[in-house]
Amino acid sequence: MASIMKISPQGQIRIPKQIMQSLGLLQGDFVELCIENDQIVLKPRKLIDPTQGWYWTKEWQQVESDVDSEIINGKMSPEFRTAEEGAKWLKK
């Protein structure tokens, strides 16, 4: 997919709707601009709040995946009405 765009007096270009949709880009998203082999390359980038970076580590995502599998396979505890009930169940 290719498009020809005109650079505005402010140095801006408009990303065509079809390209944005195919890449899952939304208004306000970030892109990285770099030069590769004498070509301009735009790469979609999602910025992560530094206080939430732990969630996106490889280790944490593996744990999330493991938990999702346990939920799918019904390996969950029963519901408890109190914390004491939960603690008693865990000690078994």
C-alpha positions in Angstrom: 0.0 0.0 0.0 1.5 3.4 -1.0 0.3 6.9 -1.0 1.7 10.2 -2.1 1.3 13.1 0.3 2.3 16.8 0.2 4.4 18.2 3.0 2.7 21.3 4.5 4.5 24.6 5.1 4.9 23.5 8.7 6.6 20.2 7.6 3.6 18.0 8.4 2.1 15.2 6.4 -1.3 13.5 6.7 -1.4 9.7 7.1 -4.2 8.4 4.9 -7.2 6.8 6.8 -6.7 3.5 5.0 -3.1 3.2 6.2 -4.0 4.3 9.8 -6.8 1.7 9.9 -4.5 -1.1 8.6 -1.9 -0.3 11.3 -4.4 0.2 14.0 -3.4 3.9 14.5 -5.7 6.4 16.1 -5.6 10.1 16.3 -3.2 11.1 19.1 -1.0 7.9 18.8 2.7 8.3 18.5 5.0 7.3 15.6 8.8 7.1 15.5 10.4 8.7 12.4 13.8 7.4 11.3 16.0 7.2 8.2 16.8 3.7 6.9 18.7 3.3 3.6 18.0 6.9 2.6 14.2 6.4 3.2 12.0 8.0 5.8 10.3 5.2 7.9 7.4 5.8 10.3 7.0 3.2 13.0 3.9 3.1 15.3 4.9 3.5 19.0 2.8 3.0 22.1 4.2 5.0 25.1 4.0 3.4 28.5 3.6 5.4 31.7 6.9 4.8 33.5 5.0 3.8 36.7 3.3 1.0 34.7 6.4 -0.3 32.9 6.7 -3.4 35.2 3.4 -4.7 33.7 5.0 -4.9 30.3 8.1 -6.8 31.3 8.6 -10.3 29.7 8.4 -11.9 33.1 5.1 -10.2 34.1 3.5 -10.9 30.8 4.4 -14.6 31.1 2.7 -14.7 34.6 -0.4 -13.0 33.0 -0.4 -15.6 30.3 -0.2 -18.5 32.9 -3.0 -17.0 34.9 -5.2 -16.6 31.8 -4.6 -20.3 31.0 -5.6 -21.3 34.6 -8.8 -19.3 34.3 -9.6 -20.9 30.9 -9.0 -24.4 32.4 -11.2 -23.7 35.5 -8.3 -23.8 38.0 -9.6 -21.0 40.2 -10.5 -20.9 43.9 -14.1 -20.8 45.0 -15.5 -17.4 46.0 -15.1 -16.4 49.7 -17.3 -14.1 51.7 -14.5 -13.0 54.0 -10.7 -12.8 53.9 -10.6 -15.4 56.8 -12.4 -17.9 54.6 -9.9 -17.3 51.8 -6.9 -17.7 54.2 -8.4 -20.9 55.6 -8.8 -22.3 52.1 -5.2 -21.4 51.2 -3.8 -23.2 54.3 -5.4 -26.5 53.2 
